Amino acid sequence: MAKKYDLKPCPYCGSSNIKPWLMLGSNRFWNLMCYDCGSMGPQTENDHKPTALRVISELWNKRYKYD
């Protein structure tokens, strides 16, 4: 099972309902999506799910919050 990473809230709506999202029809393209407002984080291409989750989690937590 993949490790669970602590994610910052969505920078747009403040929700913590953030989940991994695999591009439809693909098993390589991953990103994180806010299931409340639909915003998506940076995408990574990786066959190895644990590595992909680590990378997208780190990128999500580095996002700039607009006030």
N, C-alpha and C positions, 0 to 999 in steps of 0.2 A: 504494500500500500504506500502511496506517495505521502511524503511528509507534509504536514499542514503548516503553512507559513502565515505569520501575522501580517495582515494587510491593513494599510491605512484606509480610512473611509473614502468614499467616492469624492473627488475634488469638486464635483459639480452639484451633487444633491446631498452629500453628507451621509449617504446610506452605507451600511456595512454588509449589504446583501451582494457581495462580490464573489463570483464563481468563475472557474476556468471555462473557457469556451474553445471548442475545437471547430475549425472552419468546416462547414458542411461539405461532404464529399472528399475530405482530406483526412489523413492520419498524421500530418506533419506540422500543420500551421496552428499554433496556439496563441491565445491572448486571454485577458481577463475582462469580464463584462459586469457592469452594474445592472442587476436585474430590476432595479427600480426606475432608473432614467435611461438605460440603454447605452451609456457611454462605454467605450472600449479602450483598453490600454494598448501599449505597443505590442506588436505581433512578433513571434519568434518561430523559426522553422527548426523543428527538432523531432526525430523519431523516438527519442527516449523521454517518456512522459515525466519522470521525476526531475530530469534536467530542465525540461521545458517549463515545468511549474516553478522551479527555483528562479529561472531567468525572468519569466514574466512577473513573478512576485517582486523581484528586486526592481524591475523597471517601473512597475505600478507604484511602488513606494517612493520612487524618485520624482514622480510627476509634480509639476508646479500647480499650486492651488490658486485659482483666480478668485479674488474677492470682489 
